[in-house]
């Protein structure tokens, strides 16, 4: 059984190497889509805050803190 596993290891490494570019591209597309949705939500958030009568500087700070949590690369760094 050990010999069978040793022969499968290069196949496993090779298949992972072939899959890696596709996974990176998928992650990039998903990160871009996530960021796009976050910016749309931030525009709505900012509009609703200003509609409720908050000052523009406070609205901008709250919106920036809202967007800060939607960076997928910061989320990955936090998981390390």
N, C-alpha and C positions, 0 to 999 in steps of 0.2 A: 504494500500500500504506500509506503514511503516513496518508492521509485515513481509511482503514478503521480503523486503530488509534486515531486520535483520536476517532472516533465510538464505538468500543467502550470507551473510558476512562470516560465517565460511567456506562455500564452496569455496568462492573466496580466502580466506586466505590459505585454504588447497591446492587448485590447484596451487596457486603461490608458495607455499612451495615445491610442487612436481616438478614444472618447474624450480626452481632455480638451482639445480645441472646441469641440461642440458644446461641452459643459461651460466653458468660459464664455463663449458667445451667448449661450442661453442666459447665463447669469447677467451678462452685460445688458441684454435686452430687457430682462425682468427688472434690473436695477433702474434702467432708464424709465420703464413704464411706471414703476413704483414712485420714482421722483416726480414724474409728470402728474400723477394722481395727487401727490402731496402738494404740488404747487397749485393745482386747481382747487383743492380743499383749502389751502391757505388764502387764496383770493376770496373765496366765499366767507371764510372766517374773518378776514379783514373787513370785508363789506358789511358783515353783520355787526361787528364791533363798532364800526363807524356809524352804522344805522342806529345803534343804541345810544350814541352820543359820547363815546369815549374820545379822548384827545388823540390826535394823529401820531404823536410820539409814543404814547402808551400802546396804541394799536400796532404800531410797527414793531415795538419790542416784543409784544405778545405773539405776533405773527412769526417773528424770527425764532423765538423759543419753540413755537409750534413746529416750524420747519426743521429745527435742529434735530429733533428726534426721528426725522424721516430720511436720514442719510443712510443708505444700506451699507456703505463702507465703514461708517462709524459703528453701526450695529455689529458688523463682523469683527471689528477691533475690540469691541466690548465682550464678545464671546471668547476671545483668546484667553 
